[in-house]
Amino acid sequence: MSSFLSQEVPLSWYLILSAILFSLGVVGFLVKRNLITIFMSIELMLNGVNLSFVTFAHQWHAVKGQIFVFFVMMVAAAEAAVGLAIIIAVFRARGTLAVDRIDRMKL
Amino acid sequence: MTIMPLWLIPLFPFAGFLINGILGRRMPKWRVTAVALLAPLAAFGVVLIAATTVYLPFGAAKFAPSNPPNYGWSSALLPYVEGFGSWINIPALHIDFSFVLDHLSLVMLLIVTGVGFLIHVYSVGYMNDDEGYARYFSYLNLFLFFMTVLVLAGNALVMFVGWEGVGLASYLLIGFYFQKKSAAEAGKKAFIVNRIGDFGFLIALFLLVANFGTLTFTEIAAKLGQDPGWNGGVVTVIALCLMLGAAGKSAQLPLYIWLPDAMEGPTPVSALIHAATMVTAGVYMVARTHVLFDHSPFALGVVAVIGASTAIFAATIAVAQNDIKRVLAYSTISQLGYMFLGCGVAAYSAAIFHLVTHAFFKALLFLAAGAVIHSLGGEQDLRKMGGLWKKLPVTFAVTTVGVFAISGFWPFAGFYSKDAILYAAFLQGTSGKLLWFVGVFTALLTSFYMFRLWYLAFLGEPRGPQGHLHESPWSMRGPLVILALLSICGGWIGIERSAGWINMERFSGFLAPVLGATAAEGSWRLAVPFTSHLLSLETVLSIVAVLMALEGWMIADKYYRRKLTRPALLAAAYPGSYKLLASKYFVDEFYGTVVVKPLLRFSKYFLEWVVEIGILGGAAWLLGGVANFAGAILQRWQSGNLRSYAAWLAAGAAVVLVFLLVPWASALAGLPAIHLGVAGH
């Protein structure tokens, strides 16, 4: 067991986790109707990508990947602020957050 | 060598146009007047200075008689060319912005700016109460600008600019009272009829470029001179096209119809543009391009026939008109016909001579008619005038001078110029005799209808309400008196007397460096000794012409001096002919039926319904329909459902992924496959 614990987690596990997170995000984005849930799915995708960035940064001993992560987090934070504001505005205007019913732009 | 900056001559009127055109409505009236008068005066001053600069140093020594006569007018300074850089510069063609001052353009410039200035002065009085005072003067200055450009042009393209420009100014001034429907339509008519002529001019320009590779007048003349083989053929076509242009601008058959209608404009405009200057542009253009006509006897013959037939045709119409301005308009057409007759018998200098004297006496007659109309409060019908000589003595006196001048009585101006043309025609063989006869008969008619106007307007008993008649202000009478003096003396520039010789060829001698020797130059015809050969051919001919004019006067006297029952009886005796003349041979109606109506029909039924609605509209509808149809299908993608968008996005990403990762798909898409492999430590 000690040998097991002392062993490094293989790279592929990180990547697989990253892919799982990303796919969960995609599926959530596609199947959920609530705008907030969709929004959270997007965050999930972003974080899945972040994880792979960090993984590769560690693998290649390159700091660039980690810098990317910071950028992504920063943009995600800004996006969260703007997105939530929009969601609130939409809710006030339409009284619902179900994306199927927010379709007034349709011809 | 610099004579004078020629560009100043058009510049002044153009500045006047800009100032009065832009600021005129906001300026006080005296300032508008000042600008309007200073512009032509300054231009006239520049022309005068240029003329004296050319001729003063040469003194009088040139009049010594010799054989052939050396008139000494070939000043070393002329022709003086002023270029302002190139306009079109391509391998096949080089055209400059260039002005030329030579004997011909000098004469024309003196007329245009001099008579132009007088008419500006007159207009100050005539247009005094008009709302569009500033607008009127800005247009008038614009006209002077383009006219000086036309006259100064060193090549046909610059001339075309002026040519179109004076057409524009003419259009604007004919339609000056644009609230009146008839005036607006007269303006359009003038413009459209002139387009037909301009079409000919343009074709001539294209042919000149194609065959000579240049539009500069002197270069064309040089090329024609080098190769004696240039005869007939394309030169004839070019000359005829030019003549078509001239016929449009100078109101000759068959394009004269716009000029009588142009009388809708203010009377000073009729005097300046539609009598003295613009309508003579055609004559000037033919004289300017005379080398082409010289190489084509056929074209010359056409010019002569058009001129002679227009002269007599318009004169017969003038006989039966009752509107004072229309009489003068047809008279102008007729006199222009004389000028073309002169051009057609290659007596270009005689034509220009008649142009000059005609500018004097016809401007005088129009302005006097304007004074009459002004005094009568807008009345133009001769039948309602009469007995005006007591109340308008100055106008009566100057009109008398004008009538005598246009009828060709010695020693008035018209005598000399008309005589020169008729003599030149007489020398042209048998057909020339016929042309001469037509010209002389026209002289009789001219004299008749002018004296008819004279009797109807000024003599006899008043036939209409003439309440508060008053002579015009001095601003109007002054130009009248000056023009009257010029109408008396204007012809004398053609004579010179030195050492016992009377030489009637002075004017053509002056123009000879530009226009070449006249047909009769070789015989040195008119330098007759003062004492003998008084009954030379020309003397006889001029006596005949004067007798004809006298006859015309007598007829008019017989019919119109006393009660007006006689003309009415005559009209009643020949109702058909009278109606034909009074209705101007129904030419307007004829054109209306043969040209205008079919054109309108064609426009309505073919152009509007087939081309506009069918082809153009159909194409537009087809394009719109295709876009609409495609949109109707494609709009289904835009479901408004966020999740469907996301699904498309994901599907697209999946497809890209497949193409990148699956080797055979990459190969199919022509992409290098990415081989995944995790590099270990």
Contacts between the chains, C-beta under 8 A, distances in Angstrom:
chain1	res1	chain2	res2	distance
A	11	B	678	6.1
A	12	B	678	6.6
A	26	B	650	5.9
A	29	B	643	7.9
A	29	B	646	5.4
A	29	B	650	8.0
A	30	B	643	5.9
A	30	B	646	5.5
A	30	B	647	5.8
A	30	B	650	6.4
A	31	B	643	7.5
A	33	B	643	7.6
A	38	B	642	7.4
A	99	B	641	7.3
A	99	B	642	4.2
A	99	B	643	6.3
A	100	B	641	6.2
A	100	B	642	8.0
A	100	B	643	7.5
A	102	B	642	7.3
A	103	B	639	7.5
A	103	B	640	3.2
A	103	B	641	6.4
A	104	B	640	7.6
A	105	B	638	8.0
A	105	B	640	5.8
A	106	B	638	6.5
A	106	B	639	6.5
A	106	B	640	3.0
A	107	B	635	5.2
A	107	B	638	6.6
